[in-house]
Every structure is written in structure tokens, then in C-alpha cells.
Amino acid sequence: MVFLSREEVRIRAVLAAPGVASMAWLTAPTIAENTIIALDAAALAIGEGDLEFSVTEEALVVTEDSERR
């Protein structure tokens, strides 16, 4: 788990709950005020353009993206 917020929000969180200081935390001034984002980095998918996204519980998945001629 990774937390994202503005620096002043992180400081308030650490003061309110000192255990938070040992957690992974990224700060950025562009995040909305008074906002904390909790991100499961192991389940993050980011893309751009035309995307195809699917989830499966199958043990084996074979994908192919080459064009057939």
C-alpha cells in the first residue's frame, strides 16, 4: 500500500497517527487539498490510447498481439 497526498496532509496524518510515519508515502503539491489516496501498487494498471484490459482466474492465459497476414 502506498499513500499519496500533499506534504502538509502527510504531516497532519503522522501527528494524528504516529504509526503512519513508517508507511510508504509519496507527496505531490498537485493532489487536491485534504485528500489522501491509498494505492495498491501491486494492482495498478496505467495505460494510454486504445487499450484492451481483461481479468481472469485461469491458470494459463495465452495472448497474441501480432497481426496475421
PDB file with one MODEL, atoms N, CA, C and O in Angstrom:
MODEL        1
ATOM      1  N   MET A   1       0.849  -1.168   0.000  1.00  0.00           N
ATOM      2  CA  MET A   1       0.000   0.000   0.000  1.00  0.00           C
ATOM      3  C   MET A   1       0.895   1.232   0.000  1.00  0.00           C
ATOM      4  O   MET A   1       1.858   1.313   0.763  1.00  0.00           O
ATOM      5  N   VAL A   2       0.575   2.170  -0.846  1.00  0.00           N
ATOM      6  CA  VAL A   2       1.283   3.446  -0.930  1.00  0.00           C
ATOM      7  C   VAL A   2       0.251   4.544  -0.766  1.00  0.00           C
ATOM      8  O   VAL A   2      -0.826   4.484  -1.359  1.00  0.00           O
ATOM      9  N   PHE A   3       0.573   5.537   0.027  1.00  0.00           N
ATOM     10  CA  PHE A   3      -0.318   6.673   0.225  1.00  0.00           C
ATOM     11  C   PHE A   3       0.239   7.876  -0.519  1.00  0.00           C
ATOM     12  O   PHE A   3       1.451   8.077  -0.587  1.00  0.00           O
ATOM     13  N   LEU A   4      -0.670   8.674  -1.078  1.00  0.00           N
ATOM     14  CA  LEU A   4      -0.293   9.888  -1.795  1.00  0.00           C
ATOM     15  C   LEU A   4      -1.098  11.047  -1.225  1.00  0.00           C
ATOM     16  O   LEU A   4      -2.290  10.910  -0.951  1.00  0.00           O
ATOM     17  N   SER A   5      -0.438  12.193  -1.046  1.00  0.00           N
ATOM     18  CA  SER A   5      -1.121  13.401  -0.581  1.00  0.00           C
ATOM     19  C   SER A   5      -0.178  14.583  -0.724  1.00  0.00           C
ATOM     20  O   SER A   5       0.961  14.441  -1.168  1.00  0.00           O
ATOM     21  N   ARG A   6      -0.668  15.736  -0.344  1.00  0.00           N
ATOM     22  CA  ARG A   6       0.210  16.895  -0.220  1.00  0.00           C
ATOM     23  C   ARG A   6       1.059  16.702   1.031  1.00  0.00           C
ATOM     24  O   ARG A   6       0.677  15.948   1.926  1.00  0.00           O
ATOM     25  N   GLU A   7       2.190  17.364   1.101  1.00  0.00           N
ATOM     26  CA  GLU A   7       3.091  17.220   2.242  1.00  0.00           C
ATOM     27  C   GLU A   7       2.409  17.605   3.559  1.00  0.00           C
ATOM     28  O   GLU A   7       2.575  16.906   4.558  1.00  0.00           O
ATOM     29  N   GLU A   8       1.648  18.697   3.581  1.00  0.00           N
ATOM     30  CA  GLU A   8       1.014  19.138   4.833  1.00  0.00           C
ATOM     31  C   GLU A   8      -0.021  18.125   5.327  1.00  0.00           C
ATOM     32  O   GLU A   8      -0.237  18.004   6.533  1.00  0.00           O
ATOM     33  N   VAL A   9      -0.652  17.409   4.424  1.00  0.00           N
ATOM     34  CA  VAL A   9      -1.616  16.369   4.806  1.00  0.00           C
ATOM     35  C   VAL A   9      -0.876  15.185   5.417  1.00  0.00           C
ATOM     36  O   VAL A   9      -1.333  14.608   6.404  1.00  0.00           O
ATOM     37  N   ARG A  10       0.270  14.819   4.833  1.00  0.00           N
ATOM     38  CA  ARG A  10       1.070  13.732   5.392  1.00  0.00           C
ATOM     39  C   ARG A  10       1.534  14.072   6.805  1.00  0.00           C
ATOM     40  O   ARG A  10       1.499  13.218   7.691  1.00  0.00           O
ATOM     41  N   ILE A  11       1.963  15.299   7.017  1.00  0.00           N
ATOM     42  CA  ILE A  11       2.420  15.722   8.339  1.00  0.00           C
ATOM     43  C   ILE A  11       1.279  15.631   9.351  1.00  0.00           C
ATOM     44  O   ILE A  11       1.477  15.135  10.461  1.00  0.00           O
ATOM     45  N   ARG A  12       0.094  16.102   8.981  1.00  0.00           N
ATOM     46  CA  ARG A  12      -1.060  16.009   9.897  1.00  0.00           C
ATOM     47  C   ARG A  12      -1.408  14.564  10.195  1.00  0.00           C
ATOM     48  O   ARG A  12      -1.767  14.231  11.325  1.00  0.00           O
ATOM     49  N   ALA A  13      -1.304  13.697   9.189  1.00  0.00           N
ATOM     50  CA  ALA A  13      -1.601  12.275   9.388  1.00  0.00           C
ATOM     51  C   ALA A  13      -0.603  11.646  10.357  1.00  0.00           C
ATOM     52  O   ALA A  13      -0.992  10.861  11.222  1.00  0.00           O
ATOM     53  N   VAL A  14       0.672  11.980  10.221  1.00  0.00           N
ATOM     54  CA  VAL A  14       1.699  11.441  11.118  1.00  0.00           C
ATOM     55  C   VAL A  14       1.485  11.943  12.540  1.00  0.00           C
ATOM     56  O   VAL A  14       1.670  11.184  13.492  1.00  0.00           O
ATOM     57  N   LEU A  15       1.100  13.207  12.703  1.00  0.00           N
ATOM     58  CA  LEU A  15       0.834  13.744  14.039  1.00  0.00           C
ATOM     59  C   LEU A  15      -0.380  13.074  14.671  1.00  0.00           C
ATOM     60  O   LEU A  15      -0.390  12.829  15.877  1.00  0.00           O
ATOM     61  N   ALA A  16      -1.393  12.778  13.880  1.00  0.00           N
ATOM     62  CA  ALA A  16      -2.613  12.150  14.390  1.00  0.00           C
ATOM     63  C   ALA A  16      -2.419  10.662  14.668  1.00  0.00           C
ATOM     64  O   ALA A  16      -3.005  10.126  15.609  1.00  0.00           O
ATOM     65  N   ALA A  17      -1.606   9.998  13.862  1.00  0.00           N
ATOM     66  CA  ALA A  17      -1.386   8.552  13.998  1.00  0.00           C
ATOM     67  C   ALA A  17       0.094   8.281  13.718  1.00  0.00           C
ATOM     68  O   ALA A  17       0.457   8.020  12.571  1.00  0.00           O
ATOM     69  N   PRO A  18       0.950   8.335  14.732  1.00  0.00           N
ATOM     70  CA  PRO A  18       2.398   8.200  14.520  1.00  0.00           C
ATOM     71  C   PRO A  18       2.826   6.941  13.769  1.00  0.00           C
ATOM     72  O   PRO A  18       3.889   6.948  13.148  1.00  0.00           O
ATOM     73  N   GLY A  19       2.052   5.874  13.800  1.00  0.00           N
ATOM     74  CA  GLY A  19       2.392   4.663  13.063  1.00  0.00           C
ATOM     75  C   GLY A  19       2.423   4.870  11.561  1.00  0.00           C
ATOM     76  O   GLY A  19       3.035   4.087  10.834  1.00  0.00           O
ATOM     77  N   VAL A  20       1.770   5.910  11.098  1.00  0.00           N
ATOM     78  CA  VAL A  20       1.719   6.224   9.669  1.00  0.00           C
ATOM     79  C   VAL A  20       3.111   6.591   9.148  1.00  0.00           C
ATOM     80  O   VAL A  20       3.385   6.432   7.958  1.00  0.00           O
ATOM     81  N   ALA A  21       3.981   7.074  10.016  1.00  0.00           N
ATOM     82  CA  ALA A  21       5.317   7.523   9.599  1.00  0.00           C
ATOM     83  C   ALA A  21       6.121   6.399   8.955  1.00  0.00           C
ATOM     84  O   ALA A  21       6.988   6.669   8.124  1.00  0.00           O
ATOM     85  N   SER A  22       5.856   5.151   9.315  1.00  0.00           N
ATOM     86  CA  SER A  22       6.628   4.045   8.755  1.00  0.00           C
ATOM     87  C   SER A  22       6.039   3.507   7.454  1.00  0.00           C
ATOM     88  O   SER A  22       6.602   2.587   6.862  1.00  0.00           O
ATOM     89  N   MET A  23       4.926   4.058   7.004  1.00  0.00           N
ATOM     90  CA  MET A  23       4.280   3.589   5.779  1.00  0.00           C
ATOM     91  C   MET A  23       4.845   4.300   4.560  1.00  0.00           C
ATOM     92  O   MET A  23       5.361   5.414   4.658  1.00  0.00           O
ATOM     93  N   ALA A  24       4.741   3.637   3.403  1.00  0.00           N
ATOM     94  CA  ALA A  24       5.192   4.254   2.150  1.00  0.00           C
ATOM     95  C   ALA A  24       4.263   5.415   1.820  1.00  0.00           C
ATOM     96  O   ALA A  24       3.043   5.256   1.796  1.00  0.00           O
ATOM     97  N   TRP A  25       4.851   6.586   1.567  1.00  0.00           N
ATOM     98  CA  TRP A  25       4.047   7.777   1.334  1.00  0.00           C
ATOM     99  C   TRP A  25       4.732   8.656   0.308  1.00  0.00           C
ATOM    100  O   TRP A  25       5.909   8.983   0.456  1.00  0.00           O
ATOM    101  N   LEU A  26       4.011   9.040  -0.727  1.00  0.00           N
ATOM    102  CA  LEU A  26       4.510   9.969  -1.735  1.00  0.00           C
ATOM    103  C   LEU A  26       3.731  11.265  -1.616  1.00  0.00           C
ATOM    104  O   LEU A  26       2.526  11.253  -1.367  1.00  0.00           O
ATOM    105  N   THR A  27       4.420  12.380  -1.794  1.00  0.00           N
ATOM    106  CA  THR A  27       3.739  13.667  -1.721  1.00  0.00           C
ATOM    107  C   THR A  27       3.855  14.399  -3.048  1.00  0.00           C
ATOM    108  O   THR A  27       4.848  14.277  -3.765  1.00  0.00           O
ATOM    109  N   ALA A  28       2.816  15.159  -3.353  1.00  0.00           N
ATOM    110  CA  ALA A  28       2.796  15.968  -4.573  1.00  0.00           C
ATOM    111  C   ALA A  28       1.904  17.179  -4.345  1.00  0.00           C
ATOM    112  O   ALA A  28       0.788  17.034  -3.844  1.00  0.00           O
ATOM    113  N   PRO A  29       2.364  18.346  -4.696  1.00  0.00           N
ATOM    114  CA  PRO A  29       1.566  19.557  -4.473  1.00  0.00           C
ATOM    115  C   PRO A  29       0.324  19.651  -5.366  1.00  0.00           C
ATOM    116  O   PRO A  29      -0.536  20.498  -5.128  1.00  0.00           O
ATOM    117  N   THR A  30       0.219  18.806  -6.377  1.00  0.00           N
ATOM    118  CA  THR A  30      -0.917  18.872  -7.297  1.00  0.00           C
ATOM    119  C   THR A  30      -2.118  18.042  -6.853  1.00  0.00           C
ATOM    120  O   THR A  30      -3.178  18.109  -7.476  1.00  0.00           O
ATOM    121  N   ILE A  31      -1.964  17.254  -5.776  1.00  0.00           N
ATOM    122  CA  ILE A  31      -3.097  16.486  -5.254  1.00  0.00           C
ATOM    123  C   ILE A  31      -4.037  17.455  -4.545  1.00  0.00           C
ATOM    124  O   ILE A  31      -3.578  18.395  -3.896  1.00  0.00           O
ATOM    125  N   ALA A  32      -5.330  17.242  -4.659  1.00  0.00           N
ATOM    126  CA  ALA A  32      -6.319  18.133  -4.049  1.00  0.00           C
ATOM    127  C   ALA A  32      -6.086  18.266  -2.545  1.00  0.00           C
ATOM    128  O   ALA A  32      -5.632  17.327  -1.890  1.00  0.00           O
ATOM    129  N   GLU A  33      -6.400  19.430  -2.014  1.00  0.00           N
ATOM    130  CA  GLU A  33      -6.236  19.679  -0.582  1.00  0.00           C
ATOM    131  C   GLU A  33      -7.054  18.685   0.236  1.00  0.00           C
ATOM    132  O   GLU A  33      -8.138  18.264  -0.167  1.00  0.00           O
ATOM    133  N   ASN A  34      -6.509  18.324   1.392  1.00  0.00           N
ATOM    134  CA  ASN A  34      -7.187  17.422   2.340  1.00  0.00           C
ATOM    135  C   ASN A  34      -7.571  16.076   1.718  1.00  0.00           C
ATOM    136  O   ASN A  34      -8.586  15.483   2.084  1.00  0.00           O
ATOM    137  N   THR A  35      -6.759  15.605   0.787  1.00  0.00           N
ATOM    138  CA  THR A  35      -7.017  14.330   0.127  1.00  0.00           C
ATOM    139  C   THR A  35      -5.871  13.370   0.396  1.00  0.00           C
ATOM    140  O   THR A  35      -4.701  13.738   0.292  1.00  0.00           O
ATOM    141  N   ILE A  36      -6.217  12.136   0.743  1.00  0.00           N
ATOM    142  CA  ILE A  36      -5.232  11.066   0.848  1.00  0.00           C
ATOM    143  C   ILE A  36      -5.685   9.963  -0.106  1.00  0.00           C
ATOM    144  O   ILE A  36      -6.832   9.519  -0.060  1.00  0.00           O
ATOM    145  N   ILE A  37      -4.784   9.535  -0.955  1.00  0.00           N
ATOM    146  CA  ILE A  37      -5.069   8.469  -1.907  1.00  0.00           C
ATOM    147  C   ILE A  37      -4.329   7.225  -1.437  1.00  0.00           C
ATOM    148  O   ILE A  37      -3.115   7.261  -1.232  1.00  0.00           O
ATOM    149  N   ALA A  38      -5.052   6.130  -1.267  1.00  0.00           N
ATOM    150  CA  ALA A  38      -4.440   4.854  -0.913  1.00  0.00           C
ATOM    151  C   ALA A  38      -4.359   4.025  -2.184  1.00  0.00           C
ATOM    152  O   ALA A  38      -5.369   3.792  -2.847  1.00  0.00           O
ATOM    153  N   LEU A  39      -3.170   3.588  -2.516  1.00  0.00           N
ATOM    154  CA  LEU A  39      -2.935   2.913  -3.783  1.00  0.00           C
ATOM    155  C   LEU A  39      -2.309   1.542  -3.541  1.00  0.00           C
ATOM    156  O   LEU A  39      -1.268   1.433  -2.894  1.00  0.00           O
ATOM    157  N   ASP A  40      -2.940   0.513  -4.056  1.00  0.00           N
ATOM    158  CA  ASP A  40      -2.361  -0.827  -4.009  1.00  0.00           C
ATOM    159  C   ASP A  40      -1.470  -0.963  -5.238  1.00  0.00           C
ATOM    160  O   ASP A  40      -1.947  -1.276  -6.329  1.00  0.00           O
ATOM    161  N   ALA A  41      -0.197  -0.729  -5.059  1.00  0.00           N
ATOM    162  CA  ALA A  41       0.731  -0.688  -6.189  1.00  0.00           C
ATOM    163  C   ALA A  41       0.805  -2.014  -6.945  1.00  0.00           C
ATOM    164  O   ALA A  41       1.140  -2.028  -8.129  1.00  0.00           O
ATOM    165  N   ALA A  42       0.503  -3.111  -6.290  1.00  0.00           N
ATOM    166  CA  ALA A  42       0.540  -4.415  -6.952  1.00  0.00           C
ATOM    167  C   ALA A  42      -0.639  -4.604  -7.894  1.00  0.00           C
ATOM    168  O   ALA A  42      -0.623  -5.502  -8.736  1.00  0.00           O
ATOM    169  N   ALA A  43      -1.657  -3.770  -7.760  1.00  0.00           N
ATOM    170  CA  ALA A  43      -2.847  -3.922  -8.596  1.00  0.00           C
ATOM    171  C   ALA A  43      -3.082  -2.706  -9.475  1.00  0.00           C
ATOM    172  O   ALA A  43      -4.209  -2.462  -9.906  1.00  0.00           O
ATOM    173  N   LEU A  44      -2.055  -1.956  -9.742  1.00  0.00           N
ATOM    174  CA  LEU A  44      -2.165  -0.729 -10.523  1.00  0.00           C
ATOM    175  C   LEU A  44      -1.940  -1.005 -12.000  1.00  0.00           C
ATOM    176  O   LEU A  44      -0.985  -1.685 -12.374  1.00  0.00           O
ATOM    177  N   ALA A  45      -2.814  -0.481 -12.830  1.00  0.00           N
ATOM    178  CA  ALA A  45      -2.640  -0.574 -14.272  1.00  0.00           C
ATOM    179  C   ALA A  45      -2.852   0.823 -14.859  1.00  0.00           C
ATOM    180  O   ALA A  45      -3.880   1.456 -14.616  1.00  0.00           O
ATOM    181  N   ILE A  46      -1.895   1.286 -15.614  1.00  0.00           N
ATOM    182  CA  ILE A  46      -1.983   2.604 -16.235  1.00  0.00           C
ATOM    183  C   ILE A  46      -1.739   2.421 -17.723  1.00  0.00           C
ATOM    184  O   ILE A  46      -0.838   1.687 -18.127  1.00  0.00           O
ATOM    185  N   GLY A  47      -2.540   3.085 -18.530  1.00  0.00           N
ATOM    186  CA  GLY A  47      -2.353   2.962 -19.964  1.00  0.00           C
ATOM    187  C   GLY A  47      -2.712   4.242 -20.674  1.00  0.00           C
ATOM    188  O   GLY A  47      -3.229   5.186 -20.076  1.00  0.00           O
ATOM    189  N   GLU A  48      -2.433   4.258 -21.946  1.00  0.00           N
ATOM    190  CA  GLU A  48      -2.725   5.424 -22.763  1.00  0.00           C
ATOM    191  C   GLU A  48      -3.119   4.943 -24.148  1.00  0.00           C
ATOM    192  O   GLU A  48      -2.548   3.981 -24.662  1.00  0.00           O
ATOM    193  N   GLY A  49      -4.081   5.601 -24.747  1.00  0.00           N
ATOM    194  CA  GLY A  49      -4.504   5.218 -26.085  1.00  0.00           C
ATOM    195  C   GLY A  49      -5.518   4.092 -26.057  1.00  0.00           C
ATOM    196  O   GLY A  49      -6.211   3.898 -25.058  1.00  0.00           O
ATOM    197  N   ASP A  50      -5.608   3.350 -27.148  1.00  0.00           N
ATOM    198  CA  ASP A  50      -6.550   2.230 -27.239  1.00  0.00           C
ATOM    199  C   ASP A  50      -6.022   1.055 -26.433  1.00  0.00           C
ATOM    200  O   ASP A  50      -4.955   0.513 -26.723  1.00  0.00           O
ATOM    201  N   LEU A  51      -6.777   0.673 -25.427  1.00  0.00           N
ATOM    202  CA  LEU A  51      -6.346  -0.405 -24.545  1.00  0.00           C
ATOM    203  C   LEU A  51      -7.371  -1.511 -24.506  1.00  0.00           C
ATOM    204  O   LEU A  51      -8.567  -1.281 -24.688  1.00  0.00           O
ATOM    205  N   GLU A  52      -6.895  -2.699 -24.269  1.00  0.00           N
ATOM    206  CA  GLU A  52      -7.775  -3.829 -24.016  1.00  0.00           C
ATOM    207  C   GLU A  52      -7.335  -4.407 -22.682  1.00  0.00           C
ATOM    208  O   GLU A  52      -6.175  -4.785 -22.520  1.00  0.00           O
ATOM    209  N   PHE A  53      -8.245  -4.476 -21.734  1.00  0.00           N
ATOM    210  CA  PHE A  53      -7.917  -4.915 -20.388  1.00  0.00           C
ATOM    211  C   PHE A  53      -8.876  -6.013 -19.988  1.00  0.00           C
ATOM    212  O   PHE A  53     -10.089  -5.865 -20.140  1.00  0.00           O
ATOM    213  N   SER A  54      -8.351  -7.112 -19.478  1.00  0.00           N
ATOM    214  CA  SER A  54      -9.226  -8.184 -19.012  1.00  0.00           C
ATOM    215  C   SER A  54      -8.623  -8.816 -17.762  1.00  0.00           C
ATOM    216  O   SER A  54      -7.416  -8.747 -17.529  1.00  0.00           O
ATOM    217  N   VAL A  55      -9.482  -9.425 -16.975  1.00  0.00           N
ATOM    218  CA  VAL A  55      -9.070 -10.106 -15.752  1.00  0.00           C
ATOM    219  C   VAL A  55      -9.553 -11.539 -15.838  1.00  0.00           C
ATOM    220  O   VAL A  55     -10.668 -11.805 -16.287  1.00  0.00           O
ATOM    221  N   THR A  56      -8.703 -12.463 -15.404  1.00  0.00           N
ATOM    222  CA  THR A  56      -9.083 -13.867 -15.441  1.00  0.00           C
ATOM    223  C   THR A  56      -8.573 -14.581 -14.202  1.00  0.00           C
ATOM    224  O   THR A  56      -7.624 -14.132 -13.559  1.00  0.00           O
ATOM    225  N   GLU A  57      -9.200 -15.676 -13.879  1.00  0.00           N
ATOM    226  CA  GLU A  57      -8.736 -16.524 -12.787  1.00  0.00           C
ATOM    227  C   GLU A  57      -8.192 -17.844 -13.330  1.00  0.00           C
ATOM    228  O   GLU A  57      -7.925 -18.768 -12.561  1.00  0.00           O
ATOM    229  N   GLU A  58      -8.027 -17.937 -14.637  1.00  0.00           N
ATOM    230  CA  GLU A  58      -7.485 -19.140 -15.276  1.00  0.00           C
ATOM    231  C   GLU A  58      -5.995 -19.270 -14.941  1.00  0.00           C
ATOM    232  O   GLU A  58      -5.306 -18.271 -14.732  1.00  0.00           O
ATOM    233  N   ALA A  59      -5.512 -20.510 -14.894  1.00  0.00           N
ATOM    234  CA  ALA A  59      -4.114 -20.767 -14.571  1.00  0.00           C
ATOM    235  C   ALA A  59      -3.183 -20.410 -15.728  1.00  0.00           C
ATOM    236  O   ALA A  59      -2.019 -20.082 -15.499  1.00  0.00           O
ATOM    237  N   LEU A  60      -3.676 -20.470 -16.965  1.00  0.00           N
ATOM    238  CA  LEU A  60      -2.842 -20.190 -18.124  1.00  0.00           C
ATOM    239  C   LEU A  60      -3.600 -19.271 -19.071  1.00  0.00           C
ATOM    240  O   LEU A  60      -4.742 -19.540 -19.442  1.00  0.00           O
ATOM    241  N   VAL A  61      -2.952 -18.199 -19.449  1.00  0.00           N
ATOM    242  CA  VAL A  61      -3.553 -17.261 -20.398  1.00  0.00           C
ATOM    243  C   VAL A  61      -2.540 -17.034 -21.503  1.00  0.00           C
ATOM    244  O   VAL A  61      -1.389 -16.691 -21.229  1.00  0.00           O
ATOM    245  N   VAL A  62      -2.955 -17.222 -22.754  1.00  0.00           N
ATOM    246  CA  VAL A  62      -2.081 -17.002 -23.904  1.00  0.00           C
ATOM    247  C   VAL A  62      -2.659 -15.834 -24.680  1.00  0.00           C
ATOM    248  O   VAL A  62      -3.828 -15.846 -25.067  1.00  0.00           O
ATOM    249  N   THR A  63      -1.838 -14.835 -24.903  1.00  0.00           N
ATOM    250  CA  THR A  63      -2.283 -13.674 -25.678  1.00  0.00           C
ATOM    251  C   THR A  63      -1.366 -13.492 -26.866  1.00  0.00           C
ATOM    252  O   THR A  63      -0.199 -13.882 -26.828  1.00  0.00           O
ATOM    253  N   GLU A  64      -1.896 -12.897 -27.919  1.00  0.00           N
ATOM    254  CA  GLU A  64      -1.095 -12.628 -29.108  1.00  0.00           C
ATOM    255  C   GLU A  64      -1.518 -11.290 -29.642  1.00  0.00           C
ATOM    256  O   GLU A  64      -2.710 -11.020 -29.791  1.00  0.00           O
ATOM    257  N   ASP A  65      -0.548 -10.445 -29.933  1.00  0.00           N
ATOM    258  CA  ASP A  65      -0.883  -9.115 -30.454  1.00  0.00           C
ATOM    259  C   ASP A  65      -0.322  -8.879 -31.849  1.00  0.00           C
ATOM    260  O   ASP A  65      -0.385  -7.759 -32.356  1.00  0.00           O
ATOM    261  N   SER A  66       0.221  -9.904 -32.471  1.00  0.00           N
ATOM    262  CA  SER A  66       0.753  -9.733 -33.823  1.00  0.00           C
ATOM    263  C   SER A  66      -0.378  -9.802 -34.841  1.00  0.00           C
ATOM    264  O   SER A  66      -1.375 -10.495 -34.638  1.00  0.00           O
ATOM    265  N   GLU A  67      -0.205  -9.079 -35.930  1.00  0.00           N
ATOM    266  CA  GLU A  67      -1.213  -9.093 -36.985  1.00  0.00           C
ATOM    267  C   GLU A  67      -0.964 -10.292 -37.907  1.00  0.00           C
ATOM    268  O   GLU A  67       0.179 -10.590 -38.254  1.00  0.00           O
ATOM    269  N   ARG A  68      -2.011 -10.952 -38.285  1.00  0.00           N
ATOM    270  CA  ARG A  68      -1.873 -12.085 -39.225  1.00  0.00           C
ATOM    271  C   ARG A  68      -1.965 -11.557 -40.646  1.00  0.00           C
ATOM    272  O   ARG A  68      -2.762 -10.667 -40.942  1.00  0.00           O
ATOM    273  N   ARG A  69      -1.148 -12.110 -41.514  1.00  0.00           N
ATOM    274  CA  ARG A  69      -1.161 -11.662 -42.907  1.00  0.00           C
ATOM    275  C   ARG A  69      -1.442 -12.805 -43.813  1.00  0.00           C
ATOM    276  O   ARG A  69      -1.495 -12.629 -45.030  1.00  0.00           O
TER     277      ARG A  69
ENDMDL
END
